[in-house]
Amino acid sequence: MDSSSLQFLTDTQLLGISIANWLLALGVMVVSFIIVRAGIGLLLRKVQARAQKPDAYVSHIAVEVLSSTSNTLLLLASILIGVGVLDLPERWLDRVSSLWFVVAALQVGLWANRAIALALLHYFARHSHSDIHQKSALATLSLWGAKVFLWAVVLLAMLSNLGVNITAFIASLGVGGIAVALAVQNILGDLFASLSIAVDKPFEVGDFIVVGSLAGTVEHVGLKTTRIRSLGGEQIVMANAGMISTTIQNYKRLQERRIVFEFALPHDCSTEQLRQVPVIVENIIKAQEKTRFDRSHFRGFGESALEFETVYIVLDPSYNVYMDVQQAINLGMMEEFARIGVRFAIPARTVHVASLPDTQGQTSKENAHKTSLEAAPEYRSQH
C-alpha cells in the first residue's frame, strides 16, 4: 500500500472516526470471535473426553452447559471488543462498558439456566423409584422456581449496571405482586396445593385413590390440577386445592384388608348348633389361602334373628383376591350349615292387627293377628 492510499485511510473519516480505525476494529472483531469460538470448542472437546468415564456426572453437565453457548452473544462480545479500539468519545465508552456487563450476564445466565435444569433433573432421576419423575409436581415446581429466581437476579443486576434504581423498582414490584396475588389467589392456591402434594406425597402417579365419591388411578399431577382415570374409563380433572381439602383414600399403599362381615340365623337354632357355628366359620377361613383369622362371635339377639359377626384379614391388597376369598367363605358356610341342619335367617316384620271389620260392616274386636312379611336377605361385608 502506497503512502497516498495510507493517507486516504487515515484522513478520511466516517462518523468522526477514520476508515483505518474502522478497519482495525473490524479485524479485531473477526479475530476475537474466531479465537473465543475456537477456545470454547477446544474446552468442549476436553470435557467430552472426560465425560466418557463412568459416573462423570459433572463432566456431562459441563458438556451440556458449554454446548449452550450462544454464538449471537459471542458475536456481540466480539463487536464490543472491536468497538473498544475505536477512538470513541468518553460518553460512548461508558455505554460500551455497560453493554459488556449485559452481554456477560446474559451468557452466564444461559449457562446457569442449563446447569440448574440438568442438575435438578439428575437429582430427581436418582431419587425417583419410577421413570415418571419428569411428571412430578415437585420437579416441575423446583425447576420453575429456580429459573425464575436466576433470571430475576440477572435482570436486576443488568438494570443496576445500567444505572436504574433497583430499590424503587423492587418496591414497585412488591406492590404489584400483592395486587396480582389477590387477583389470582385461586390459581396460587392450586399452585401451593400442588407443592404440598409433591412434598407430603399423599399419592403419586399410578396410585389408585378415592376422593369423596370419585375413584380412579392418578395419571398426572400438574401445577393446578390432578388427572385421574376412573374405573369407567373417563378422565377426571380435579383442582389440587380441592383434593387436599378432603379425605383421600390411597389403596395403592394398602398392604392387607381387614374384613368384617355379618350373618344371621333363626331363633329356633339349638344351643349346640350356636356353639358349632363360630368354630365352623373359623375352620373355613383358615382353610383359605392369603387369609388370617381374627374372631367370630355370636354377637347378640336381633329382632328377628340371632346375629353373628366375623373378622378376618386378607393378606393381599387386591380387591379381586378379597372377593374370591369371601365367595369361597360364603359357599363353605352354606355347605357346612346345611350339614348341621342350620339355615340362614330370613328378615321378617310382624304387624299386629287390633281389629277387623265383620261381614256386615260392623267392627268387632278380636285377638291380635300376626302377619309375617318376608324380605330377601341382604348382608354385606364391611371393610
C-alpha positions, 0 to 999 in steps of 0.5 A: 500500500502506497503512502497516498492510499495510507493517507486516504485511510487515515484522513478520511473519516466516517462518523468522526472516526477514520476508515483505518480505525474502522478497519482495525476494529473490524479485524479485531472483531473477526479475530476475537470471535474466531479465537473465543469460538475456537477456545470454547470448542477446544474446552468442549472437546476436553470435557467430552473426553472426560465425560466418557468415564463412568459416573462423570456426572459433572463432566456431562453437565459441563458438556451440556452447559458449554454446548449452550453457548450462544454464538449471537452473544459471542458475536456481540462480545466480539463487536464490543471488543472491536468497538473498544479500539475505536477512538470513541468519545468518553460518553460512548465508552461508558455505554460500551462498558455497560453493554459488556456487563449485559452481554456477560450476564446474559451468557452466564445466565444461559449457562446457569439456566442449563446447569440448574435444569440438568442438575435438578433433573439428575437429582430427581432421576436418582431419587425417583423409584419410577421413570415418571419423575419428569411428571412430578409436581415437585420437579416441575415446581423446583425447576420453575422456581429456580429459573425464575429466581436466576433470571430475576437476579440477572435482570436486576443486576443488568438494570443496576449496571445500567444505572436504574434504581433497583430499590424503587423498582423492587418496591414497585414490584412488591406492590404489584405482586400483592395486587396480582396475588389477590387477583389470582389467589385461586390459581396460587392456591392450586399452585401451593396445593400442588407443592404440598402434594409433591412434598407430603406425597399423599399419592403419586402417579399410578396410585389408585385413590378415592376422593369423596365419591370419585375413584380412579388411578392418578395419571398426572399431577400438574401445577393446578390440577390432578388427572385421574382415570376412573374405573369407567374409563373417563378422565377426571380433572380435579383442582389440587386445592380441592383434593387436599381439602378432603379425605383421600383414600390411597389403596395403592399403599394398602398392604392387607384388608381387614374384613368384617362381615355379618350373618344371621340365623333363626331363633329356633337354632339349638344351643349346640348348633350356636356353639358349632357355628363360630368354630365352623366359620373359623375352620373355613377361613383358615382353610383359605389361602392369603387369609388370617383369622381374627374372631367370630362371635355370636354377637347378640339377639336381633329382632328377628334373628340371632346375629353373628359377626366375623373378622378376618384379614386378607393378606393381599391388597387386591380387591379381586383376591378379597372377593374370591376369598369371601365367595369361597367363605360364603359357599363353605358356610352354606355347605357346612350349615346345611350339614348341621341342619342350620339355615340362614335367617330370613328378615321378617316384620310382624304387624299386629292387627287390633281389629277387623271389620265383620261381614256386615260392616260392623267392627268387632274386636278380636285377638291380635293377628300376626302377619309375617312379611318376608324380605330377601336377605341382604348382608354385606361385608364391611371393610 
